[in-house]
Amino acid sequence: MKLATVKYFFLTFFLSILTVFGQTPDELVKMEHPPKKLVQDYAHVFDAMQLDELERKLVAYDDSTSTQILVLTVKSLDGYPLEMFANDIGEKWKVGTQGKDNGVVIVLSEQDRKITIRTGYGAQIYLPPSVNKSIIDNVIIPYFKQGDYAGGINAGVNSIFQAFAGKYKQDKPKSQEPEMDWLALIFAIGFFIFIFIIISKGKGGNNGGNGGRR
């Protein structure tokens, strides 16, 4: 009898693992009992130590600030719009403190190579869309380009902490440096020089004509 119970336990355990890791984004949104942990790594981008460290960090931050940050990775979106998926997860999984709407959801789709940061209304004063975009473009993506998804998400979480503390600075990425401003300035100067030359030549021609008539 005990042996049968043990076998049933292990069978149930492994089936639950296969069920969780085999779920699509649509199934994740519709889960009746969402998981309690703040890091849900269905894409397996974290190793065991990275997963544990990030979970501990997010739990400690939640305990000290009542601001809940959920990190969710999936293999593929399966056609589910990324921002809508993150919003639906935040709503259905009830991310954030009840009554404050201060939850933050970070969703990474590995195969789609997409990531988003979505916030509740109570958190948008610290994390408006411009800050979220800056964190993704300037902090997270450089790690992703090196294949370090775990490092990028961890760095992004640290930047979110800074944003809530009012210490995050939005730096322009190199690709957005004002190179076109110099081109526009050079073009404007050349244009005015050209106009000046044309006007000067026109004045010179009129003077010559008037002199002949006199």
Beta strands, then each sheet from edge to edge (+ up, - down):
strand 1: 39-41
strand 2: 69-74
strand 3: 104-109
strand 4: 114-119
sheet 1: 1+ 2+ 3+ 4-
end
